[in-house]
Amino acid sequence: MSDTPARVAVIGLGSMGYGMAQALRRAGLDVAGSDVDPASVARFSAEGGRGAASPAEAVAQAAIVVCVVVNAAQTEAVLFGPDGVAAAMPEGAVFVSCATMDPEIARRLAARLEATGRHYLDAPISGGAQRAAQGELTILASGSRDAFARAKPALDAMAAKLYELGDAAGQGAAFKMINQLLAGVHIAAASEAMAFAARQGLDLRRVYEVITASAGNSWMFENRMPHVLDGDYAPRSAVDIFVKDLGIVQDMARSQKFPVPVAAAALQMFLMAAGAGMGRDDDASVARIYAQVTGTALPGGAG
């Protein structure tokens, strides 16, 4: 076997993609990075990666392409838009799609790429920027055995937990949408509870201490409510992400005539936050909407 490290291209050097690219480099892989922001590419180059002027340049000799963009439309543009990578990837290379999207779109993109002799791995991610940088993501993946085998060096470097969820694209995306339904509902519920506690005049830090040791706790309460306690809404994961993801849940449910009223209510809270100008702020900003509507004070002057 060759001792030459696998060549990997990372398309999208945002908060998640940058950390994933660094984790790939630490694993000894040869990583090229591309992003619409030249400053991100320059930073990656300065820290030892290979910067590329375009996605097509990044993937030219890559066995594995990891695409870390926001949504299905951006993924399709990366693959098949102007300067798209589908034709620039070597035949037999694998495209690892990490964006959250409707499963039907994942299946459509996979079929279109696989018709060119390349492989597609439907591989949405969970875990946040810190775990991305540590190479400790959860990856919910589905695709052919060949796609998994070819992507293995990158998957091993990026994931603490890899779930192999099916032999065709779409299954990974479907699992991710179930996760996003729960995550969005839990953030909205946690925000509602914390704002309600503030309205009762309770010590919010004491509320956090008690709830995180009690049956009402959730991962999202434990992870997001410190942002409310600190009055710090710098985006770790933005409100607009859940506007998008819960919107996909609604579209999927409507097409299948399946009721999702709790997810629908959560979506309305994220829409309220986005409509109030908080779309790019941290998703815990839902608590600020509750505070504003009710005239309740939160830490940091929110409300």
C-alpha positions as CSV (number, residue, x, y, z in Angstrom):
1,M,0.0,0.0,0.0
2,S,1.2,3.6,-0.7
3,D,2.5,5.7,2.2
4,T,1.3,8.8,0.4
5,P,-1.4,10.5,2.4
6,A,-4.9,10.7,0.8
7,R,-5.6,14.0,-0.8
8,V,-8.7,15.7,0.5
9,A,-10.5,18.9,-0.5
10,V,-12.7,20.8,1.9
11,I,-15.2,23.1,0.3
12,G,-16.4,25.6,2.8
13,L,-14.1,26.9,5.5
14,G,-16.7,28.3,7.9
15,S,-16.8,27.6,11.6
16,M,-17.5,23.9,10.9
17,G,-15.6,23.3,7.8
18,Y,-12.4,25.1,9.0
19,G,-12.3,22.9,12.1
20,M,-12.9,19.8,10.0
21,A,-10.1,20.8,7.6
22,Q,-7.7,21.2,10.6
23,A,-8.8,17.8,12.0
24,L,-8.1,16.2,8.6
25,R,-4.6,17.8,8.5
26,R,-3.8,16.6,12.1
27,A,-4.6,13.1,10.9
28,G,-1.9,13.4,8.3
29,L,-4.0,13.9,5.2
30,D,-3.0,16.3,2.4
31,V,-5.8,18.9,2.6
32,A,-6.7,21.7,0.2
33,G,-9.3,24.2,1.2
34,S,-11.6,26.5,-0.7
35,D,-14.1,29.1,0.5
36,V,-16.0,32.1,-0.9
37,D,-14.1,34.2,1.7
38,P,-10.5,34.7,0.6
39,A,-9.5,35.5,4.1
40,S,-10.5,32.1,5.3
41,V,-8.4,30.5,2.6
42,A,-5.4,32.7,3.4
43,R,-5.7,31.7,7.1
44,F,-5.9,28.0,6.2
45,S,-2.8,28.4,4.0
46,A,-0.9,30.3,6.8
47,E,-1.6,27.5,9.2
48,G,-0.2,24.8,6.9
49,G,-3.0,23.8,4.6
50,R,-3.1,24.2,0.9
51,G,-5.3,27.1,-0.2
52,A,-7.2,26.9,-3.5
53,A,-8.5,29.8,-5.5
54,S,-11.7,27.9,-6.5
55,P,-13.5,24.7,-5.6
56,A,-12.5,23.1,-9.0
57,E,-8.8,23.8,-8.2
58,A,-9.2,22.3,-4.7
59,V,-10.6,19.0,-6.0
60,A,-8.4,18.5,-9.1
61,Q,-6.4,15.7,-7.5
62,A,-8.5,14.9,-4.5
63,A,-9.7,11.4,-3.7
64,I,-12.1,12.7,-1.2
65,V,-14.1,16.0,-1.4
66,V,-15.8,17.2,1.9
67,C,-18.5,19.8,1.2
68,V,-19.4,21.8,4.3
69,V,-21.9,24.4,3.0
70,V,-25.2,25.7,4.5
71,N,-27.9,24.0,2.4
72,A,-29.0,21.9,-0.6
73,A,-28.9,24.9,-3.0
74,Q,-25.3,25.6,-2.1
75,T,-24.3,22.0,-2.4
76,E,-25.9,21.8,-5.8
77,A,-24.0,24.9,-6.9
78,V,-20.7,23.5,-5.6
79,L,-21.3,20.3,-7.7
80,F,-22.9,21.5,-10.8
81,G,-22.8,25.3,-10.9
82,P,-20.3,27.5,-12.7
83,D,-16.8,26.2,-11.7
84,G,-18.6,23.2,-10.3
85,V,-16.6,20.3,-8.9
86,A,-18.4,17.4,-10.5
87,A,-16.4,17.5,-13.7
88,A,-13.2,18.5,-12.0
89,M,-13.1,15.6,-9.5
90,P,-11.1,12.6,-10.6
91,E,-13.2,9.7,-11.6
92,G,-13.8,7.4,-8.7
93,A,-13.4,10.1,-6.1
94,V,-16.0,10.5,-3.4
95,F,-18.1,13.6,-2.6
96,V,-19.0,13.8,1.1
97,S,-22.0,16.0,1.5
98,C,-22.4,17.4,5.0
99,A,-25.2,20.0,4.5
100,T,-28.6,19.4,6.1
101,M,-31.2,18.9,3.4
102,D,-34.4,17.3,2.3
103,P,-33.7,13.5,1.7
104,E,-35.3,13.7,-1.8
105,I,-32.7,16.3,-2.8
106,A,-29.9,14.2,-1.5
107,R,-31.1,11.3,-3.6
108,R,-31.3,13.5,-6.6
109,L,-27.8,15.0,-6.2
110,A,-26.4,11.5,-5.6
111,A,-27.9,10.1,-8.7
112,R,-26.7,12.9,-10.9
113,L,-23.1,12.7,-9.6
114,E,-22.9,8.9,-9.6
115,A,-23.9,9.0,-13.3
116,T,-20.5,10.7,-14.0
117,G,-18.5,7.9,-12.4
118,R,-17.9,9.6,-9.0
119,H,-19.3,8.6,-5.6
120,Y,-21.7,10.4,-3.3
121,L,-21.8,10.0,0.5
122,D,-24.8,11.6,2.2
123,A,-23.1,12.6,5.5
124,P,-24.8,15.3,7.5
125,I,-22.9,16.2,10.7
126,S,-23.8,17.1,14.3
127,G,-21.6,18.4,17.2
128,G,-20.8,22.1,16.7
129,A,-17.6,23.9,15.8
130,Q,-15.6,22.9,18.8
131,R,-16.1,19.2,18.2
132,A,-15.4,19.7,14.5
133,A,-12.0,21.1,15.4
134,Q,-11.3,18.2,17.7
135,G,-12.3,15.6,15.1
136,E,-15.1,14.4,17.3
137,L,-18.2,15.0,15.2
138,T,-21.2,12.7,14.9
139,I,-21.7,11.8,11.3
140,L,-25.0,10.3,10.0
141,A,-24.0,8.7,6.7
142,S,-25.6,6.7,4.0
143,G,-24.3,5.6,0.6
144,S,-22.7,2.8,-1.3
145,R,-20.1,0.5,0.2
146,D,-17.6,2.0,-2.3
147,A,-18.5,5.5,-1.1
148,F,-17.9,4.6,2.5
149,A,-14.6,2.8,1.7
150,R,-13.2,5.6,-0.3
151,A,-14.2,8.2,2.3
152,K,-12.9,6.2,5.3
153,P,-9.7,8.2,5.9
154,A,-11.6,11.4,6.1
155,L,-14.4,9.9,8.2
156,D,-12.0,8.5,10.7
157,A,-10.3,11.9,11.1
158,M,-13.5,13.9,11.5
159,A,-15.8,11.7,13.5
160,A,-16.0,10.3,17.1
161,K,-19.2,8.5,16.1
162,L,-20.0,7.4,12.6
163,Y,-23.4,5.9,11.9
164,E,-23.7,3.9,8.7
165,L,-27.4,4.3,8.1
166,G,-28.1,2.8,4.7
167,D,-26.6,1.9,1.3
168,A,-28.1,4.8,-0.6
169,A,-28.2,8.6,-0.2
170,G,-31.1,10.1,1.6
171,Q,-31.1,8.0,4.7
172,G,-28.5,10.1,6.4
173,A,-30.4,13.2,5.5
174,A,-33.6,11.7,6.9
175,F,-32.0,10.8,10.2
176,K,-30.5,14.3,10.4
177,M,-34.0,15.9,10.0
178,I,-35.3,13.9,12.9
179,N,-32.4,15.2,15.0
180,Q,-33.1,18.8,13.8
181,L,-36.8,18.5,14.7
182,L,-35.8,17.5,18.3
183,A,-33.0,20.1,18.5
184,G,-35.2,23.0,17.4
185,V,-38.0,22.0,19.7
186,H,-35.6,21.6,22.6
187,I,-34.0,25.0,22.1
188,A,-37.5,26.7,21.8
189,A,-38.7,24.9,25.0
190,A,-35.5,25.7,26.9
191,S,-35.8,29.4,25.9
192,E,-39.4,29.5,26.9
193,A,-38.6,27.9,30.3
194,M,-35.8,30.2,31.0
195,A,-37.7,33.4,30.1
196,F,-40.7,32.1,32.2
197,A,-38.3,31.6,35.1
198,A,-37.1,35.1,34.7
199,R,-40.7,36.4,34.8
200,Q,-41.1,34.6,38.2
201,G,-38.1,36.5,39.5
202,L,-36.0,33.3,40.0
203,D,-32.3,33.3,40.2
204,L,-31.5,32.1,36.7
205,R,-28.1,30.6,37.5
206,R,-29.8,28.6,40.2
207,V,-32.5,27.5,37.7
208,Y,-29.8,26.3,35.4
209,E,-28.1,24.4,38.3
210,V,-31.4,22.7,39.3
211,I,-32.7,21.8,35.9
212,T,-29.4,20.4,34.6
213,A,-29.6,18.0,37.6
214,S,-33.3,17.1,37.1
215,A,-35.5,15.2,34.7
216,G,-36.4,18.4,32.7
217,N,-32.9,18.8,31.4
218,S,-31.9,18.3,27.8
219,W,-28.7,18.6,25.9
220,M,-29.9,21.8,24.3
221,F,-30.9,23.3,27.7
222,E,-27.5,22.5,29.1
223,N,-25.6,23.7,26.0
224,R,-27.6,26.8,25.1
225,M,-28.9,28.4,28.3
226,P,-25.4,29.5,29.4
227,H,-25.6,32.0,26.5
228,V,-28.8,33.4,28.0
229,L,-27.2,33.5,31.5
230,D,-24.2,35.4,30.1
231,G,-26.3,37.7,27.8
232,D,-24.0,36.5,25.0
233,Y,-25.8,35.9,21.7
234,A,-22.7,35.7,19.4
235,P,-23.6,33.0,17.0
236,R,-22.4,29.5,17.7
237,S,-25.4,28.2,15.7
238,A,-27.6,30.9,14.2
239,V,-31.4,31.4,14.4
240,D,-31.5,31.2,10.6
241,I,-30.2,27.6,10.7
242,F,-33.3,26.4,12.5
243,V,-35.6,28.6,10.3
244,K,-34.2,26.5,7.4
245,D,-34.1,23.1,9.1
246,L,-37.6,23.3,10.8
247,G,-38.8,24.6,7.5
248,I,-37.6,21.4,5.8
249,V,-39.3,19.4,8.5
250,Q,-42.6,21.2,7.7
251,D,-42.1,20.6,4.0
252,M,-41.4,16.9,4.5
253,A,-44.4,16.5,6.8
254,R,-46.8,18.4,4.6
255,S,-45.8,16.2,1.6
256,Q,-46.5,13.1,3.6
257,K,-49.6,14.5,5.3
258,F,-48.0,13.9,8.7
259,P,-48.8,16.3,11.6
260,V,-45.9,18.0,13.4
261,P,-47.6,20.6,15.5
262,V,-44.9,20.9,18.1
263,A,-42.2,21.4,15.5
264,A,-44.5,24.0,13.8
265,A,-44.8,26.0,17.0
266,A,-41.0,25.9,17.4
267,L,-40.5,27.1,13.9
268,Q,-42.8,30.1,14.5
269,M,-40.6,31.1,17.5
270,F,-37.5,31.0,15.3
271,L,-39.3,33.0,12.6
272,M,-40.2,35.6,15.2
273,A,-36.6,35.9,16.2
274,A,-35.4,36.2,12.6
275,G,-38.1,38.7,11.9
276,A,-37.0,40.8,14.8
277,G,-33.5,41.0,13.3
278,M,-31.9,38.2,15.2
279,G,-31.5,35.7,12.3
280,R,-27.7,35.8,12.4
281,D,-27.6,35.7,16.2
282,D,-27.2,32.6,18.4
283,D,-30.3,30.4,18.3
284,A,-30.7,30.9,22.1
285,S,-32.1,34.3,21.0
286,V,-35.5,32.7,21.0
287,A,-35.4,33.5,24.8
288,R,-35.0,37.2,23.9
289,I,-38.3,37.0,21.9
290,Y,-40.1,35.6,24.9
291,A,-38.6,38.4,27.0
292,Q,-39.5,41.1,24.6
293,V,-43.1,40.0,24.1
294,T,-43.6,39.8,27.9
295,G,-41.5,42.7,29.1
296,T,-39.3,40.4,31.0
297,A,-35.7,41.2,31.8
298,L,-32.9,38.7,30.9
299,P,-29.2,39.0,31.8
300,G,-27.3,41.5,29.6
301,G,-30.3,43.8,29.2
302,A,-32.2,41.5,26.8
303,G,-35.9,41.8,27.0
